[in-house]
């Protein structure tokens, strides 16, 4: 997806491990004043141990993201890391050559055990993707970015121990004020909520949700007064899948591509 002037761009990085030094590039104030923001969710942990009831052991997640400069001019980017409480953990200045891309893996600017989010700014149009690995590359998933947040995000497939399959999802507050994020699961009457600071992200884990019954298969609706973005991870003992929450719908025909049996 392309970032246009004054648009917010958000994508989920999810859970990350890293051990590497970062490079910092000094940027002049006039450049900084022209920078436009986009946002990256990053929930990172050196050794992640989300309790997955379907698995004999928890999955350790590693993630990174790629930024591509879509213009013929060098892009100056600023990557700001935020803790879950919204405080700044680190800031990295970098450049991306014209019509080139750069990979950020491992995420090296923050200490091991970082669990938070990232806001990236650029003075050129850029695009982004995210790759997530589980258990040192034994499984993997990828997803693209959002070009804006919304106050409602719909998640069509949510599971808890459905023949060994669980989901969990991250929600980031893409707004400027603290957000109370509410989740409603259907079928049934289960709900949950969390307060999320601006730029921060938090995780909702279905396997540890005591309201949801084992074997649950359904949907979730995530709402907030602030714009949010959501990405869902689906995991079992062998695979890892991902999808972004939907903020729009259509009464026109829905088209699928690449289906195989």
NORJO-V15035 format. One record per helix or strand of 3 or more residues. SS is the DSSP state (2 for helix, 1 for strand). FROM is the first residue (numbers start at 1). TO is the last residue. If there is no record, write none. Layout:
[[SS & FROM & TO] [SS & FROM & TO]]
This chain:
[[1 & 10 & 12] [2 & 29 & 34] [1 & 36 & 42] [1 & 61 & 69] [1 & 75 & 83] [1 & 88 & 96] [1 & 101 & 104] [1 & 116 & 122] [1 & 126 & 134] [1 & 139 & 144] [1 & 150 & 160] [1 & 165 & 173] [1 & 179 & 186] [1 & 191 & 196] [1 & 201 & 205] [2 & 206 & 208] [1 & 216 & 235] [1 & 240 & 244]]
